[in-house]
Amino acid sequence: MAAAGVALAWTAHRVLPAVPMLTAAIVLGVAAAHLPGSRATVRGVARPGLSFAGKRLMRAGVVLLGLSVGLGDVLGLGWETVVMVLCTVAATFGGTVWLGRRMGLPGDQPLLIATGYAICGASAIGAMSDVSDSEEEDVATAVAVVTLCGTLAIVVLPLLQAPLGLDATQFGRWVGAGVHDVGQVVATAQTGGPTALREAVLVKLIRVAMLAPLVAAVGLSLRRRRAGGAAHASPDGARGARRAPVVPLFVAGFLAMTALRSTGLLPQSALTAAHQAQELLLAAALVGLGSAVHLPSLVRDGGRVAVLGLCSWLVIAGVSYGGVLLTA
């Protein structure tokens, strides 16, 4: 079912290039979970395979995502732009987590939504959920709201370029710093021309590069918290509990792929093939995650989730816009 969803998402993207394949994949996953003809299969015999796609294939896609990050290209933007993106990521992540907790959102939803907005959408949510051991429903809710806002950005941001007085370079950097998924960044920035598209992708790569340190930092924090709780509950609890690695294996793989790309040893054909494989893996993972979305539950908590998503969107758009004006 995940493979069929990928095929349909790829076809939809070919027919309507403005619709990113990853966005189509999650929409198809959600649809399969609710249509009468497929609902029982998705929730029954296909659930183990779709869960495997949502977790394991997501890890593999995140590893290959590291090949899209060339440190030389990122550093070529200048330290001012790098600092601007770091400030945007920090403000968005910290502000979203804080607000989500204050609003009383359940489980890991604030953490996952914050990660998706701050870094790179659904792939970042999948990576963070692996170290936080989040419930599948929380992951699906976070992916849904981040994907929805990122899709709206494809329509809204190009309309704001002229009123905000942004030239092609400024618009591209604003899109790269403020839009979530890589495919959504490309779809939004291409409306501003080739210069805007190039700047957007390069700035976006800085945010993608932040995935590994952010996930590792959160994983270390959770590990210490859980170890402390186990030790408090029982003197031998921390010693007996299974200790998760400080840096998850897929994060180490992401860093290794980034280092390999930065050596310049890989030919363009290999990078192109890796990018295509990454898109297919992430699309399959998003079909799996989309199939875990339960719309009645999403509607029940949808008001608070929507408010958090809107506030986080305003934060990342506003902070990145100010940063672009100061640095570009």
C-alpha positions in Angstrom: 0.0 0.0 0.0 2.9 2.4 0.7 4.4 1.6 -2.7 1.1 2.2 -4.4 0.7 5.5 -2.6 4.2 6.5 -3.8 3.3 5.7 -7.3 0.1 7.7 -7.1 1.9 10.6 -5.5 4.6 10.6 -8.2 1.9 10.6 -10.8 0.1 13.5 -9.2 3.3 15.5 -9.1 4.0 14.8 -12.7 0.5 15.9 -13.7 0.5 18.9 -11.4 4.1 20.0 -10.8 3.0 22.7 -8.3 2.0 19.8 -5.9 5.1 18.4 -4.2 5.3 14.6 -4.2 5.7 14.4 -0.4 2.6 16.6 0.1 0.6 14.3 -2.2 1.9 11.3 -0.4 0.6 12.3 3.0 -2.8 13.3 1.6 -3.1 9.9 -0.1 -2.2 8.2 3.2 -4.9 10.2 5.1 -7.4 9.4 2.3 -6.7 5.7 2.4 -7.3 5.6 6.2 -10.8 7.1 5.8 -12.2 5.8 2.5 -14.7 3.0 3.0 -13.0 0.7 0.5 -9.5 0.9 2.1 -10.2 1.9 5.7 -10.5 -1.7 7.1 -7.3 -2.8 5.3 -5.3 0.2 6.5 -6.3 -0.3 10.1 -6.0 -4.1 9.9 -3.7 -6.3 7.8 -1.7 -3.4 6.3 -1.0 -1.6 9.6 2.3 -3.4 10.4 3.7 -2.6 6.9 2.5 1.0 6.9 4.0 1.5 10.4 7.3 0.0 9.2 7.3 2.5 6.3 6.5 5.4 8.6 9.4 4.6 10.9 12.1 2.5 9.2 11.9 4.0 5.8 11.8 7.5 7.3 15.1 6.8 8.9 16.6 5.7 5.6 15.3 8.8 3.9 16.8 11.0 6.6 20.2 9.4 6.2 20.1 10.1 2.4 18.9 13.6 3.1 22.4 14.2 4.4 23.8 14.0 0.9 21.9 17.2 0.0 23.9 19.2 2.5 27.2 20.5 1.2 29.0 22.4 4.0 30.9 24.4 1.4 27.7 25.7 -0.2 26.2 26.5 3.2 29.2 28.4 4.4 29.4 30.3 1.1 26.3 32.2 2.1 28.3 34.0 4.8 28.2 33.9 8.6 25.5 36.5 8.8 23.0 34.3 7.0 24.1 31.3 9.0 23.5 33.2 12.2 20.1 34.5 10.9 19.0 30.9 10.2 20.2 29.6 13.6 18.3 32.4 15.4 15.2 31.6 13.4 15.4 27.9 14.2 16.0 28.6 17.9 13.1 31.1 18.2 10.7 28.8 16.3 11.6 25.6 18.2 11.7 27.2 21.7 8.6 29.3 21.2 6.5 26.5 19.7 7.4 24.0 22.5 6.7 26.6 25.2 3.3 27.7 23.7 2.2 24.1 23.0 2.9 23.2 26.6 1.0 26.3 27.8 -1.9 25.3 25.6 -2.0 21.9 27.1 -1.5 19.9 23.9 -1.2 16.2 24.8 1.9 13.9 24.5 4.8 15.0 22.3 2.7 17.1 19.9 4.4 20.4 21.0 7.9 18.9 20.5 7.1 17.3 17.2 5.3 20.4 15.7 8.2 22.6 16.9 10.7 20.3 15.1 8.7 20.2 11.9 8.4 24.0 11.7 11.9 24.8 12.8 13.8 22.3 10.6 12.3 20.5 7.6 8.7 19.4 8.0 7.7 15.8 8.1 11.2 14.3 7.8 12.3 16.2 10.9 9.2 15.1 12.8 10.0 11.5 11.9 13.5 11.8 13.1 12.5 13.5 16.3 9.8 11.0 17.0 12.3 8.2 16.9 14.4 9.5 19.8 11.3 10.7 21.8 9.5 7.4 21.2 6.4 9.3 20.4 2.9 7.8 19.9 2.0 7.3 16.3 -1.1 9.4 16.6 1.0 12.4 17.9 3.4 12.0 15.0 0.5 11.9 12.5 -1.1 15.0 14.0 2.1 17.0 13.9 2.8 15.9 10.3 -0.7 16.9 9.2 -0.6 20.4 10.7 3.0 21.2 9.4 2.2 19.8 6.0 -1.0 21.9 5.8 0.8 25.2 6.7 3.7 24.4 4.4 1.2 23.8 1.5 -0.5 27.1 2.3 2.8 28.9 2.1 3.2 27.9 -1.6 0.2 30.1 -2.3 0.6 32.8 0.3 4.3 33.8 0.3 4.6 34.6 -3.5 1.6 37.0 -3.1 3.6 38.8 -0.4 6.8 39.3 -2.3 5.8 42.6 -4.0 3.9 44.2 -1.0 6.9 43.5 1.3 9.4 44.9 -1.3 11.6 41.8 -1.5 13.9 41.4 -4.4 14.7 37.9 -5.8 17.6 37.2 -3.4 15.7 38.4 -0.3 12.5 36.5 -1.3 14.5 33.3 -1.8 16.2 33.5 1.5 12.9 34.3 3.3 11.3 31.2 1.7 14.3 29.0 2.6 14.3 30.2 6.2 10.5 30.2 6.7 9.0 27.3 4.7 9.1 23.8 6.2 9.5 20.9 3.7 12.2 21.0 1.0 9.7 20.3 -1.7 7.5 23.1 -0.5 10.5 25.5 -0.5 11.2 24.6 -4.1 7.6 25.0 -5.2 7.3 28.4 -3.4 10.7 29.9 -4.4 10.5 29.0 -8.1 7.8 31.6 -8.5 10.5 34.3 -7.9 12.9 33.0 -10.6 16.2 31.1 -10.7 18.0 33.4 -8.3 15.3 33.1 -5.7 15.2 29.3 -6.1 19.0 29.0 -5.6 19.1 31.2 -2.5 16.1 29.4 -1.0 17.6 26.0 -1.5 20.9 27.0 0.0 19.3 28.7 3.1 17.1 25.6 3.5 20.2 23.4 3.6 21.4 25.3 6.7 18.1 24.3 8.4 18.4 20.7 7.2 22.0 20.7 8.7 20.5 21.6 12.1 18.5 18.4 12.2 21.3 16.2 13.5 22.4 18.4 16.4 18.8 19.2 17.4 17.7 15.6 17.5 20.9 14.6 19.3 20.5 17.3 21.9 16.8 16.4 22.6 17.7 12.7 22.7 20.5 13.4 25.3 18.1 15.5 27.4 15.4 12.8 27.3 18.0 10.1 28.1 19.2 12.0 31.2 15.6 12.7 32.3 14.5 9.1 32.0 17.7 7.8 33.7 17.1 10.2 36.6 13.5 9.1 36.9 14.5 5.5 36.9 17.2 6.1 39.5 14.7 8.0 41.7 12.2 5.2 41.4 14.7 2.4 42.2 18.5 2.5 43.1 19.1 -0.1 40.4 16.6 1.3 37.9 19.1 3.4 35.9 21.5 0.5 35.8 19.0 -2.0 34.6 17.2 0.1 32.0 18.2 -0.1 28.4 20.2 2.9 27.6 19.4 4.6 24.2 22.4 5.8 22.3 23.3 9.5 22.7 23.3 9.9 18.9 20.8 7.6 17.1 22.3 5.5 14.3 20.3 7.3 11.6 21.5 10.7 12.8 25.1 9.4 12.7 24.3 8.2 9.2 23.0 11.7 8.3 26.2 13.3 9.5 28.3 10.7 7.6 26.5 11.4 4.4 26.9 15.2 4.9 30.7 14.6 5.4 30.8 12.4 2.3 29.0 15.0 0.2 31.4 17.7 1.4 34.4 15.8 0.2 33.3 16.4 -3.4 34.2 12.8 -4.3 30.7 11.8 -5.4 29.7 12.3 -9.0 26.6 14.2 -9.8 25.0 11.1 -11.1 25.3 9.5 -7.7 23.9 12.5 -6.0 21.0 12.6 -8.3 20.2 8.9 -7.8 20.5 9.4 -4.0 18.1 12.3 -4.2 15.5 10.3 -6.1 15.9 7.4 -3.6 15.5 9.8 -0.7 12.3 11.2 -2.3 10.8 7.8 -2.7 11.7 6.6 0.8 10.3 9.8 2.4 7.1 9.6 0.2 6.6 6.0 1.4 7.1 7.0 5.0 4.6 9.8 4.6 2.0 7.5 3.2 2.5 5.4 6.3 2.3 8.4 8.6 -0.7 9.8 6.8 -2.5 6.5 7.2 -2.2 6.8 11.0 -4.1 10.1 11.0 -7.5 9.8 12.7 -9.6 12.8 11.5 -12.2 12.6 14.3 -9.4 12.8 16.9 -7.7 15.6 14.9 -10.9 17.5 14.8 -11.4 17.1 18.6 -8.0 18.7 19.3 -7.9 20.5 16.0 -8.6 24.0 17.4 -5.6 24.1 19.7 -3.4 22.4 17.1 -4.4 24.9 14.5 -3.8 27.9 16.8 -0.3 26.5 17.7 0.4 25.9 14.0 -0.7 29.4 13.0 1.3 31.0 15.8 4.4 29.0 15.0 4.0 30.0 11.3 3.8 33.7 12.2 6.9 33.3 14.4 9.1 31.7 11.8 7.8 34.0 9.0 8.3 37.1 11.1 11.8 36.3 12.5 13.1 35.1 9.2 11.7 38.2 7.4 13.5 40.5 9.9 16.7 38.4 9.6 16.6 38.7 5.8 16.2 42.4 5.9 19.2 42.7 8.2 21.5 40.3 6.3 20.6 40.3 2.6 
